[in-house]
């Protein structure tokens, strides 16, 4: 049932419509916003832009995607699967694509889950991998946000009233995500209980009774989830190593505007200062319930950049940053999603069923190879 629902999400026509809608909305926002300032000589700014910096910014974006890929490669290996890095890069592109075209990035993890399921990775291992990655991801975001506060970046961004409210909202959302994902990951019975309550409920609905026949398979997957979850819980080093992958991933992402800022000919702010400012802006905007934060993202980033450079250059900096995050990122990830075909996993690595079941309190060991 889960796979069929996620399969519906992946329908090409629906995704194409969402992609076109996000891009159209963003372009309309840029056109309307640029016409609000007719005195801006955007052409001359673009002509004097040092374009090699755009290539450096694009490479920073690629390194951001690769860092996420290596983080997932490590976590899947922890769960017993050695999968080619190129294949895992496809999972990363699924995450980016569906995060961008859905409100608040809510579709990223279902998109990745679907891609992993098509490759026959057990659902329990998909869940523990995704829960671990996302819990550490939000912890890393908060870690950098706290550091940005010591750099004075938070106070600077908070000078904009709307951004002050969005920053408070964003930090609250990050804390909530961390609490929820940590509970799902470390409380071994929470996910299984939720699954069984769900299927117990649908037995009473005539039209949905047929979906309850998979309970035996769910029992097996729940036990596998408990084994995998218990292993992660008993090995906190997994969180630390994942953090080591995710921290540079976020830094690469936050460094993109700095490269473009240098391309505009400015250098009075250093790399770390710009990273701190961008980190606060991302925390504020990431959880906005709009696909790609379209509209709000363009206006907010321009306002933030206008704190450090003149408005015309701030608009160009926002446009080029969004061009990489949204247009280039969406194009690259859309190609990955559309061209990635179903391919069962090729190799199995170290199996977690070697764990001592008595130590982790699981009734029986899971069969890790389907």
ZINOR-V127020 format. One record per residue. RES is the residue in one letter. NEAR is the number of other ideal C-beta (glycine too) atoms within 8 Angstrom. Layout:
res=[RES/RES]
near=[NEAR/NEAR]
This chain:
res=[X/X/X/X/X/X/X/X/X/X/X/X/X/X/X/X/X/X/X/X/X/X/X/X/X/X/X/X/X/X/X/X/X/X/X/X/X/X/X/X/X/X/X/X/X/X/X/X/X/X/X/X/X/X/X/X/X/X/X/X/X/X/X/X/X/X/X/X/X/X/X/X/X/X/X/X/X/X/X/X/X/X/X/X/X/X/X/X/X/X/X/X/X/X/X/X/X/X/X/X/X/X/X/X/X/X/X/X/X/X/X/X/X/X/X/X/X/X/X/X/X/X/X/X/X/X/X/X/X/X/X/X/X/X/X/X/X/X/X/X/X/X/X/X/X/X/X/X/X/X/X/X/X/X/X/X/X/X/X/X/X/X/X/X/X/X/X/X/X/X/X/X/X/X/X/X/X/X/X/X/X/X/X/X/X/X/X/X/X/X/X/X/X/X/X/X/X/X/X/X/X/X/X/X/X/X/X/X/X/X/X/X/X/X/X/X/X/X/X/X/X/X/X/X/X/X/X/X/X/X/X/X/X/X/X/X/X/X/X/X/X/X/X/X/X/X/X/X/X/X/X/X/X/X/X/X/X/X/X/X/X/X/X/X/X/X/X/X/X/X/X/X/X/X/X/X/X/X/X/X/X/X/X/X/X/X/X/X/X/X/X/X/X/X/X/X/X/X/X/X/X/X/X/X/X/X/X/X/X/X/X/X/X/X/X/X/X/X/X/X/X/X/X/X/X/X/X/X/X/X/X/X/X/X/X/X/X/X/X/X/X/X/X/X/X/X/X/X/X/X/X/X/X/X/X/X/X/X/X/X/X/X/X/X/X/X/X/X/X/X]
near=[6/8/8/7/8/13/9/7/12/10/8/7/6/8/13/8/8/11/11/8/10/15/11/8/11/15/8/8/12/11/8/8/12/10/7/6/10/5/4/10/7/10/6/7/13/8/6/7/12/9/7/7/12/12/8/9/15/10/8/13/15/8/10/13/13/9/13/13/13/10/13/13/11/11/14/14/11/9/11/11/12/7/13/6/9/6/10/13/12/11/13/13/15/17/13/14/15/15/12/14/14/12/7/9/10/8/11/13/9/11/17/15/14/14/12/11/13/8/12/8/12/10/12/13/15/13/11/15/13/11/11/14/13/11/14/12/10/12/10/12/14/13/9/15/14/8/10/14/10/6/9/8/13/11/8/9/16/9/8/11/5/8/15/11/8/13/14/8/10/13/11/8/10/14/9/8/11/12/8/8/12/9/9/10/13/9/7/11/7/9/12/11/8/8/10/11/8/8/13/7/8/11/8/4/8/4/4/8/9/5/9/10/5/9/9/6/7/11/8/10/11/13/12/15/15/12/17/14/13/13/12/14/9/7/7/5/6/11/11/8/9/14/11/8/13/15/11/10/12/14/10/13/11/14/13/16/13/13/13/14/13/11/14/13/7/10/5/3/10/5/7/7/10/14/14/14/15/13/16/14/13/11/14/13/14/12/10/10/5/11/12/11/11/12/10/11/13/14/10/16/14/13/12/12/13/10/9/9/10/6/9/11/12/14/14/13/15/12/9/13/12/14/9/13/9/13/10/11/12/16/8/11/13/11/9/13/14/7/6/9/4/5/8/6/10/6/7/9/8/6/9/12/9/5/11/5/11/5/7/11/6/11/4/6/8/13/8/11/5/4]
